[in-house]
């Protein structure tokens, strides 16, 4: 995590970052990924990095969705970690096959 403030948080690594923010004009409550708007953000990592990045996300307050089917909740050919932060935002971390 890079920074956290009253209405947001930023995460970063290796020169890339993403900011999740909600201002005072946003309706109260958690993000609802099934409502209109952003459903989730998908990011890819190498197969070698997958377990470590997933573990790091859990240490930073994310929870694992569909834990009973992890890492194949998206199907037997799709290795992914579906992670959710405290505000309800979902990140799909996809393990890419080695080239």
N, C-alpha and C positions, 0 to 999 in steps of 0.2 A: 504494500500500500504506500502510496506517495504522500497523500494528505487526506485529512478528514475535517469537515466543518459542519455547522449546524444543519445545512440543507444539502449536503453532498459528500462525495468521496471520490478520490481518484486512485487508480491502480496503474502501475507501470512496470515495464521490464525491457531491457535491451533497447532503449530509445523509443519505445512505443508506450502510449498511455491512453486510458479511457476515463472519462469523467461521467459519473452518474449524479445528477443534481435535480432537485425539485425546489422551486422558489415558493414564496409565501402565497402565490395565487393558485397553487395546486390543491385539489381536494384532499382532505386529510385521509390517512389510512395507508395501508400497504399498496404497492404496485400490484395490479391484477393482470397477469400475463395473458389471460384468456379474454380480456376486454379489448376494445379497439386501442390500437397503438402498438408499441413494440412488444413482441412476444418474447424473444430472447436474442442473445448475441452468441454467435458461434465462432469459436477460435480454433485454429489447428496448431498442434505441436507434433514434434516427431514422436514416434512410438517409444523411443528411448527416454524422452522427457515426460511422457504422459503420467506415470505414477507419481513422480516427484512434484509436478505442477498441481496435480489433484490433491496430494497431501498438503502442499503449501496453502492451497485455497481453503482447505478444511481448518488449518491452523489460523487462518485469517477471518474466521467467522462464517464461511460458507457451509451449507449443509448439502449432503448428497441426496438428490431426488432419486426415486426408483432404486433405492439401495439394494433391494432384493434381486434386481436384474442387472446390476452394475457389473461389468462395463458394457453390456450388450442390451441395454434398455431400448435402443433404437433398432435392434435387429442383430442377427448373428454375424452380419458382414459390416457392422458399424460400431467400432469401439469408441465409446464416448463416456464422459462424466457429465452428468446433468447436475449443475450446482446452482444453489439459490442463496442470495445474501439475505440479511435481516430485513431489508426493505421489500423483499419479494421479487427482485430481479433475477432472472435465470441466465446462466452462462453455460453453453454447451461446449465442452472441451473435447475436441475430436483428435484421436490419435491417427496420424498419417502413416501409411505403410512406408517402410524404408525404400528409397529409390535405388 
